[in-house]
Amino acid sequence: MKIIKKSKEIHDLFKSFNNIGFVPTMGYLHKGHVSLIKQSLKENKNTIVSIFVNPKQFNNKKDLKKYPKSQNSDIKICKQLGVNYLFIPNYNEIYKWKTKKYKYPKIVNFMEHQFRKGHFKGVLMVIEKLLNIIPAKKIYLGEKDYQQLTIIKDFIKINKIKSSVVACKTVRDRGGLALSSRNKFLKTINKNTAARVYKLIKEYKKNYKNKRFEINNLMKWFEKNKLKFDYIENINIKKFKREGKVTKNSRIFIAYYLNNIRLIDNI
Ligand code: AMP
C-alpha cells in the first residue's frame, strides 16, 4: 500500500487508471468504513481510501477539535485489507487545488440541513475537490449518512461528473447502534439506550405499516426517557421527501443525543 500526501501526485497517478474505487472518509476507521472498502476492493482493480477531517463541514468548532483520530491504526487497517493507495492530504492540499466552477444542488431545508447550518455546503466543498483530484469510476458512500448520500448523488448528476455512487448498507453493532467514529464517546449505558431506540423504531415501523405516521408516540418515548432529539422524520427514500404514511419505501430518520453526543440514523 502506498501512502500519498500530495494531491498532484495522486491526481497524476490516477490519470492513467480507469478502474478505481474511491472511499472517502474522515478516519478513525471502524467496521462501517471497512465494509465500504471491502466492497470497493471486490469491484475494482485499484482502491483508494482518503482520510481527511474536513473542517468546513463542522458547524461547531468544539466538535471539530474533539473529532477522534487514529492515523496509525487506520494505516494498519487499510494495509491489512489490501487497499492500494491511502491518500492523507492536509488542508492546503485540498483547498488550494484549483477546480472548475461546479453547480451545487438545491437542498431541502430539513433534517441535517436544518439543524447543522452550513454542513452540506462544507461537504460539497470537499467532495468537489476530492472528485476532481481523484476522478474515480466509483465512489463508495454509506447509507448511514443518507441525506449526504442523496446530495452527493445530485451534485454528481447536475455536474455530469463521470463517477457513479455505490450506496453501502449501514453496519451496526449487535444491539443495532449504527457504527460511527463518534461512538468512541459513548458509555455502555448509552449503547444500551441506542439499542432500545433502534428496537423502538423497528417495532414502530412494523406496527404502523401502511398507516399514518404519528410522531407523537415516538416523541413521548424520548420525553419519558429524557432524551434530547433534533428531529424524527418519516421519509420516502425513493423521492427523498417527507411522507404521511409508513410505506415500504419509508425510513425513519432521527438525530438524537446520548452523553451529549449527537447520533444520526435511518431505519
Ligand atoms: P465518515 O468517516 O464518518 O465521514 O464516513 C465515511 C463514509 O463511511 C461515509 O460515506 C459514511 O456514510 C460511511 N459510514 C460511516 N459509518 C458507517 C456505517 N456504520 N455503516 C456504513 N457506512 C458508514
Boltz pocket constraint, residues with backbone or C-beta under 6 A from the ligand:
constraints:
  - pocket:
      binder: B
      contacts: [[A, 24], [A, 25], [A, 26], [A, 27], [A, 31], [A, 32], [A, 33], [A, 35], [A, 36], [A, 140], [A, 141], [A, 142], [A, 143], [A, 144], [A, 145], [A, 168], [A, 169], [A, 170], [A, 171], [A, 172], [A, 178], [A, 179], [A, 180], [A, 181]]
      max_distance: 6.0
